[in-house]
Amino acid sequence: MKYNEISHFSHLQHTLKFEYTEFPFKCDGCKEVGIGSRYRCATCDFDLHMHCALPSSSITHPFYTKCSFQFLSRPPGDTPRFCNACEKDVTGFVYHCKSCGFDLHPCCAKLPMMLDDGDVKLYLYRKVSAACHKCGRKGRSWSYRSTCKKYNLHVACVREMLMESWHDIYVGRGKGRRLETRIPSLKNTLHTHHKKSKGKVQKCCEIAGLAVQFIISALLGDPTTLIAGVIGSLMSRA
C-alpha cells in the first residue's frame, strides 16, 4: 500500500487515496459537507473527511472536562441526536460521551480553539454573553469571538449560512441534478449591532466576513489559509 493510501472499515472493498480538492463533497462517514483534504475512492465515489478517515478511538474536550468521547460509526440508540457544538443532526460518524449523552461531529470535535490569519484572532467559546453578529441572539451554540470582543459568531449560524447554499448538495444524486458548489454569500446575512460611525461598522462587518471564511473552513474539516482563501474568492463572486 502506498503511503498516501489507507484501508478503512467503512469501505473495505477498496483502499482510499489522499487528495486535495477545492470543490465541496459529502463525507460518507459523518454525512456532512467537506472541502480540502480528504480520502477518496474514485471507483465508488466514496469520500471521507480527514477527521473521519483517521479518527481517534476516544478524545477529551476542554469544554467538557468530565467527559470521555468515544468514536462511533453511527449514533447510539434510536432517537434523533444533535451535535452539541453546531446543533445540527448527527446521522453518521460521531464522538459520543456515554455518561453525559453529549455528541460531537468529528469536524466539530476538532474545531480549533483559535483561528488566526495574522491580523484577526478568533477564540472558540462554549457560551458567550454577547449577541451573535449574524442572528443578534445570545447563547445558543459554541461561538467564535474576536480578540477585541466586539463581535461573536455562533458556530450554528455559520453552519446555517453554509447549508443555505448547499442544502441539496447530494439530493437526487445520480438523477441528473447539478451539484451546488457556490459558497454562501455574505450579502444581507451579517447584522451589526454597534452604534458607531459608518466606517467602524463597515470595518467590523469586513472582519466578521473574514471570520466566516475561516470558520466555514474549520467546519468543513480543513481550517487552512489556502481553503479560506478559496472560500473568500468564491464568496466575493456570489
N, C-alpha and C positions, 0 to 999 in steps of 0.2 A: 504494500500500500504506500502511496506517495505521501510526503509529509503534509500536503495540503488536502488530503482526503481523510475522511473518518467513516467509521461504521456507527450506526445509531439504532437503538432499539425500536424506534418508531418507524423505521424504513429499512428493514433487514434485507430486502431484495437487491439493493444497490448501495454502493458507497456514495457519500455526499462530498462534493468538491467545494472548496472555499472559493468565493468570488466576491467582487465588489460591484455594486450597481447603484446608479443614480436614479433608478426608476422604482416605484413602490411595488411591494409584493405582499402577499398574505402569508404569514407564518403558519405552517401546517401543524405546529406544536401548540402554541398558545392561542392561535386563531386571530391574532392581532396584526395590524399593518406594520410593515418594516421597510427599511431603506438602508443602503450602505452595505456593510459586511453581512454575509450570510453563507450558509452551507446549502448546497443545491444539488438535486438530482434532475438533470435536464431531461432525461428519458421519461420521467414520471411527472415533471413539473412540480416537484416537491421542494419546499423551502423551509429553512429554519433560521430564526434569529441566532446570532452568536450565543446569546444567553440561554437559548433553548437547546441549541446543539451541544453546548458544553456546560450543562448546569452543575451546580454544587448539590450534593446529596442533602445537605442541610445548611442553613445560614442563620445568622442573627442580624438584627437591625437596630441601629441606635434609637429609633423611635419606640421600639418595643423591647426594652431591656430584659423582660422576664419571659420572652417568647423564644421558642426554637422552631424555625420554619423548615418543614421537610418538603423536598421536591416531589410532586405527584404528577403523573401523566394525565390525570383527569381530576376534576373537582370531586371532593368527597361527598357522599350522601346523594339524596335525590332532590333536594330543594335547591332553587336558584341561589347562586352565590355571587358576590361582587368584590372587586378589588378595593381594599381599604385605602389605597393611595389615590386612584383616579376615579373610583366609584363606578367603573364600567363592569359589565357582567364578566364573570370568569367562565369560559367554556372549553378550555384546553389545559395545557401545562400550567401549573400553579405552585407557588410556595405556600404551604398551609401550616398554621400552628394549631395542633390538635387541642391543646389545653385552653387556648383563648378563642379559637374559632376564626382567627384573622386569616385573610387571604391576600396574596400579592401576585400580580402578573410578574413573570420573570423580568421583563424590562423595567417595570415599576420598582421591583425589589432592588434593582441595580442602578436606580436613578442616582446620579452624582450628588453628593451633599453640597457641592459648589460648582457653578458653571462660570467660566472666566474666559473672556475673549481678549483680555489685555486692557480693556477700558471699562467694561461693565462686569461686575461680580454679582452673582445671584446665589443666595443661600436657600437650601431646602428646609422648610419647617413643617412640622406635623399640623400645627394650627397657628394662625396669626390673628391678631385682634383688629387689624386694619382691613378696609374693604378691598376686594379684588379689583384690579384695574379694568377688567372686562365686564364682569357682571354687577359690580357695585355692592355685592353682598359680603358678609363676614363669615368666618368659619368655613364649613364645607370640607373639601378635600385638602390633601397636602398642598402647600404653596411654595413658590419660589419668590423670594423677597430681595429687593436690591439692597446694596450696602448702605445707601443713603436712606433706606426705609420709606421712600416716597411712593413706591408702588409695589403691588403684590399681584401675582398671577396664580390662580388656582390651577393645579395640575388637571383637575376635572374640566375646567373651562378651556384650557389649551387642547385637551383631548377632544372636546366637543367641536372646537374650531377645525380640528383635523378631520373629524368624521363627517362634518357638514359637507365637505367636498368629496370624501371617499366613502360615503355611506353605502354605496352599491359596488364597492371595489371588485368583488368577485361574484355578485349576484347574477345568476344567469350564465355562469361560466360555461363555455362550450356551446352556447346558443347564439353566438354571433354578436353578443353585446360588447361594446368597446370598454376597455379598461380605462377608468378615470385616473389620470396622472397629474392633474393640476393641484398644486399645493394651495391650501386655503389662503385667500386674500385677507389682508388686514383691514380693507375698506369697511367702514361702518361697524367694526367689531370691537374696537377698543374705546372705552369711555374714560374721560378724565374727570376726576373728582377734586381737582385742585383749583382754587380761586386765585389764580396767578396771572401774570401777564401772558399775552398770546405766545411770545417767544419761548417762555419757560414751559408752557403747556405743550407746545409743539415738540420741544426737546424731550419732554417726559414721554410723549407718545412715541417718538422715534426710538428712545431707549427701550420702551416696552415692546415695540415691534422687533427690535433686535433680540430681546429676551425670548419672545415667542419662537423665533427661529431656533434658538439653542435648546429650548425646552422640547419643541417638536422633535428635534434631532435625538434627544435623550429618550423620549417616549418611543421612538421608532427603533431604538436599540443601538444607535451609533452616534453618541454625542461628540462628534469631531468637528473641527473647524471646517473641513472640506465639505461635509454634508450640510452643515449650517449655511455655508456659502451657496451651495446648490439650492437649498430651500429658499434663501433670501433672493436669489436670482429669479426663481420661478414665481415667488410671491410678487416681485416687482413687475412681472409681466401680466399678472392676473388683473 
